[in-house]
């Protein structure tokens, strides 16, 4: 059974229930995520005992806002459309991810998932297949340099990827210019106070490898086929990681039925579990398997 057959097998009532969005569920999850960031931020800013040890958890909390931004591109975390837009834009700021641009980039990824030539996540290039390329990938350099290039090109109006609709070019140009202005102001602030370095810049740099490893499991070692239950991986993991990633470890389920909001993915998983083709028993298990495939 492929993902189309799976979704077709669900009753109309089940599909309606799975697609039900909720402001309450989204805001509750968001409030807890933001509260944890606020606690780390305050402790670092106040230089609480052992505060340097909080830089890593702060970074992980910040970089995993990517998964919420991703969810907002589907307009599913909240029932209210404006909430999805506002939150999507706001949580993209700490990770230098232009939200309007990312929406269409990500929709193209869903359309061409794991296609070596058409999936923009691959960009015609394979995932890391040797130790040097993996270490570069984990460093976050390809992400940060790629986003910097995207922001500059968008700001200049040089927007030419086929998956970016021309009607949105102006919005992307304005978005990029606003973000670059904001980052320039943040850079200037470092001449007066190192605070942003400790609560934002350093944390997102040291937290990025954790996000890269997580993202590698979503489609790494998955075959380039059309079946979303096979070209995407569901990773069985603990509540902490599912919380951080807004339930996106249920990734095959998400690709099979993107209209399902994060808080209903466990229910969709119960419907899909016996039909999943690609799974891993935890991220350490996947990582060990991936490492065995690398060349020197």
ZIURFEN-V800142 format. One record per residue. N is the residue number from 0. RES is the residue in one letter. PSI is psi in radians with two decimals (NA if undefined). Layout:
<<N	RES	PSI> <N	RES	PSI>>
This chain:
<<0	X	2.23> <1	X	-3.11> <2	X	-0.58> <3	X	-0.77> <4	X	-0.66> <5	X	-0.87> <6	X	-0.68> <7	X	-0.47> <8	X	-0.26> <9	X	2.51> <10	X	2.78> <11	X	-0.67> <12	X	-0.72> <13	X	-0.78> <14	X	-0.69> <15	X	-0.75> <16	X	-0.71> <17	X	-0.54> <18	X	0.03> <19	X	2.05> <20	X	2.81> <21	X	2.12> <22	X	-0.68> <23	X	-0.83> <24	X	-0.75> <25	X	-0.77> <26	X	-0.61> <27	X	-0.81> <28	X	-0.74> <29	X	-0.73> <30	X	-0.72> <31	X	-0.73> <32	X	-0.83> <33	X	-0.62> <34	X	-0.71> <35	X	-0.70> <36	X	-0.72> <37	X	-0.71> <38	X	-0.83> <39	X	-0.73> <40	X	-0.83> <41	X	-0.75> <42	X	-0.69> <43	X	-0.79> <44	X	-0.64> <45	X	-0.07> <46	X	0.89> <47	X	2.82> <48	X	2.32> <49	X	0.42> <50	X	-0.53> <51	X	-0.43> <52	X	-0.26> <53	X	-0.13> <54	X	-0.73> <55	X	-0.91> <56	X	-0.61> <57	X	-0.76> <58	X	-0.74> <59	X	-0.75> <60	X	-0.69> <61	X	-0.84> <62	X	-0.48> <63	X	-0.02> <64	X	-0.30> <65	X	-0.71> <66	X	-0.54> <67	X	-0.75> <68	X	-0.77> <69	X	-0.80> <70	X	-0.64> <71	X	-0.46> <72	X	-0.45> <73	X	-0.09> <74	X	0.69> <75	X	-0.37> <76	X	-0.52> <77	X	2.67> <78	X	-0.66> <79	X	2.20> <80	X	-0.70> <81	X	-0.56> <82	X	-0.74> <83	X	-0.70> <84	X	-0.86> <85	X	-0.86> <86	X	-0.72> <87	X	-0.77> <88	X	-0.76> <89	X	-0.81> <90	X	-0.21> <91	X	-0.34> <92	X	-0.84> <93	X	-0.33> <94	X	0.27> <95	X	0.75> <96	X	1.84> <97	X	1.96> <98	X	-0.76> <99	X	-0.82> <100	X	-0.79> <101	X	-0.60> <102	X	-0.83> <103	X	-0.57> <104	X	-0.80> <105	X	-0.64> <106	X	-0.66> <107	X	-0.65> <108	X	-0.72> <109	X	-0.65> <110	X	-0.65> <111	X	0.67> <112	X	2.13> <113	X	0.22> <114	X	2.10> <115	X	-0.47> <116	X	-0.55> <117	X	-0.41> <118	X	2.04> <119	X	-0.34> <120	X	-0.46> <121	X	-0.61> <122	X	0.56> <123	X	0.05> <124	X	2.51> <125	X	2.80> <126	X	2.89> <127	X	2.23> <128	X	0.15> <129	X	2.93> <130	X	-0.79> <131	X	-0.77> <132	X	-0.58> <133	X	-0.75> <134	X	-0.67> <135	X	-0.76> <136	X	-0.82> <137	X	-0.47> <138	X	-0.38> <139	X	-0.09> <140	X	-0.80> <141	X	-0.62> <142	X	-0.93> <143	X	-0.75> <144	X	-0.64> <145	X	-0.72> <146	X	-0.64> <147	X	-0.78> <148	X	-0.76> <149	X	-0.78> <150	X	-0.77> <151	X	-0.81> <152	X	-0.73> <153	X	-0.73> <154	X	-0.58> <155	X	-0.10> <156	X	0.25> <157	X	1.29> <158	X	1.81> <159	X	0.09> <160	X	2.41> <161	X	-0.38> <162	X	-0.01> <163	X	1.92> <164	X	2.43> <165	X	-0.50> <166	X	-0.30> <167	X	0.00> <168	X	-0.73> <169	X	-0.78> <170	X	-0.69> <171	X	-0.64> <172	X	-0.80> <173	X	-0.77> <174	X	-0.83> <175	X	-0.73> <176	X	-0.68> <177	X	-0.77> <178	X	-0.75> <179	X	-0.64> <180	X	-0.75> <181	X	-0.77> <182	X	-0.59> <183	X	-0.74> <184	X	-0.69> <185	X	-0.70> <186	X	-0.73> <187	X	-0.58> <188	X	-0.41> <189	X	-0.36> <190	X	-0.31> <191	X	-0.50> <192	X	2.43> <193	X	0.12> <194	X	-0.86> <195	X	-0.52> <196	X	-0.76> <197	X	-0.55> <198	X	-0.18> <199	X	-1.08> <200	X	-0.95> <201	X	-0.78> <202	X	-0.78> <203	X	-0.46> <204	X	-0.77> <205	X	-0.37> <206	X	-0.33> <207	X	-0.70> <208	X	-0.61> <209	X	-0.73> <210	X	-0.71> <211	X	-0.76> <212	X	-0.74> <213	X	-0.83> <214	X	-0.55> <215	X	-0.56> <216	X	-0.37> <217	X	-0.70> <218	X	-0.08> <219	X	2.41> <220	X	0.22> <221	X	2.54> <222	X	2.64> <223	X	1.22> <224	X	2.98> <225	X	-0.39> <226	X	2.02> <227	X	-0.34> <228	X	-0.11> <229	X	-0.61> <230	X	-0.02> <231	X	2.56> <232	X	2.34> <233	X	2.25> <234	X	2.14> <235	X	2.10> <236	X	-3.03> <237	X	3.01> <238	X	-0.58> <239	X	-0.83> <240	X	-0.68> <241	X	-0.64> <242	X	-0.89> <243	X	-0.69> <244	X	0.24> <245	X	0.80> <246	X	0.24> <247	X	-0.14> <248	X	-0.39> <249	X	1.10> <250	X	-0.61> <251	X	-0.69> <252	X	-0.74> <253	X	-0.76> <254	X	-0.56> <255	X	-0.60> <256	X	1.32> <257	X	-0.31> <258	X	-0.10> <259	X	2.13> <260	X	2.82> <261	X	-0.66> <262	X	-0.16> <263	X	-0.01> <264	X	-0.62> <265	X	-0.63> <266	X	-0.72> <267	X	-0.64> <268	X	-0.71> <269	X	-0.56> <270	X	-0.55> <271	X	-0.27> <272	X	-0.76> <273	X	-0.19> <274	X	-0.04> <275	X	2.38> <276	X	-0.50> <277	X	1.95> <278	X	2.85> <279	X	2.54> <280	X	1.17> <281	X	2.79> <282	X	-0.51> <283	X	-0.66> <284	X	-0.80> <285	X	-0.80> <286	X	-0.75> <287	X	-0.72> <288	X	-0.72> <289	X	-0.75> <290	X	-0.56> <291	X	-0.32> <292	X	-0.16> <293	X	2.51> <294	X	2.87> <295	X	NA>>
